[in-house]
Amino acid sequence: MSARLRALVILASLLVATVGTALLLVASSGSVDPRSGRRGIQVAESKAVDLALFKGEVLAWAAGGLSTTEVRRVRDSSKVAGISAVRSGLLPVASGKRAYPVIPVETMSVDPDAYAAAVGRAGTELLGKLRGGVVLSRTGASLRKLRRGGHLLLTGHRSLTVGGVVDDRVLGGYEAALDLERGRRLGIDHVSYLLLLPRGPRDALETAVRGLLHDRKVSFRHPDQGRWFRAGDGTLPLAQAKLRFGEFAVTSLASPVPDPHWVQANFAAHSVPVLGQVRCHWAVIADLAAAMADVRRQHLEGLIDVAAFHRGGGCLRAGSGQARLSAQAWGIAFDLQGAGAPAPDRRVVAALARHGFTWGGRWLQRAPSRFEWVGGGA
């Protein structure tokens, strides 16, 4: 082989190796757990509007949900061209652990035709999948290690066939979706919010709904107003919390207290500025410490109610006895003020937002004393 030919062969080999290495790096990119070196999954923070979902829809929400009578009243309004009532709850997925047998899975239950129409073009595919069984979000399918045709095992030796897997935002961030009949059988029957297609101007619809629900304080959202088009729009859906911070089993849905072995493995104690000793999920402690150092640099520590933080359990609070999970179960949320206190100073809110913590006073379901980690864009 001539010297020129050998040089060309060597050059070609180097190019192949370089491309292969680059592809490997791209495939393995993601956040790194600094304690173990394991890589996590990065999730794009696009909004529902970026995927052309729920175009023209208006989300209507009232504290405590809506009754069947209220849903019918709104449905029959001349200002409503289309309606989908979204019911929500937790499915008891079997964990395989005797002491902590349940994994709570955040689930929606919907009328397939109505919800598919609200979703838009992507709803056509969703319609057939809902009729085939439980539909999982991509994150939900990844957590369960399931694909279409698989079986989602529930407690009580029950199971659901997986009818398909869809983008998380098609399901508003929920891990799973059921049709109304399956949802009712499994207790997913609480109407959390409505998706409404206006007949005429959007503001006329909102005025009409407020009038129809005159004894309720109704809030509205549009697809371009948040990361997730759902009632809990200011915080991470449970699937995203699980993806970033891990998943745990509980004793029951009525008392969703995390498995203490999971807590021991994922929580860490650390001293941070202003608050002193805290015990939070290890993955947010650095952000909390940086936020509190920011508060101290601005001489705002006098505006923080340290006692309220510790009275509220800090970053960790056990289940409240309701069939609902708080982000404090993951150790990523906390209170900085006592009940009934005035809204926190905007400079404190801004300092925490710079480090990934969103303020509950801006959420659809307002919690004026609460801060919760959501990452960039808080």
Secondary structure, DSSP 8 states (H G I E B T S, - for coil): --HHHHHHHHHHHHHHHHHHHHHHHHHT-S-B-TTT--B--------GGGGT-STT-EEEEEEEEE-HHHHHHHHT-TTEEEEEEEEEEEEEEE-S-SSS-EEEEEEEEE-HHHHHHHH-TTHHHHHHHHHTSEEEEHHHHHHHT--TT-EEEETTTEEEEEEEEE-GGGGTT-SEEEEHHHHHHTT--EEEEEEEEESS-HHHHHHHHHHHTTTS-EEEE-GGGSSS-SSSTTS--HHHHHHHH----EEETTEEEE-HHHHHHHEEEEEETTTEEEEEEHHHHHHHHHHHHHHHHTT-GGGS-HHHHHHTTTT-----SSS---GGGGT-EEESS-TT-----HHHHHHHHTTTEEEGGGSSS--TTEEEE--TT-
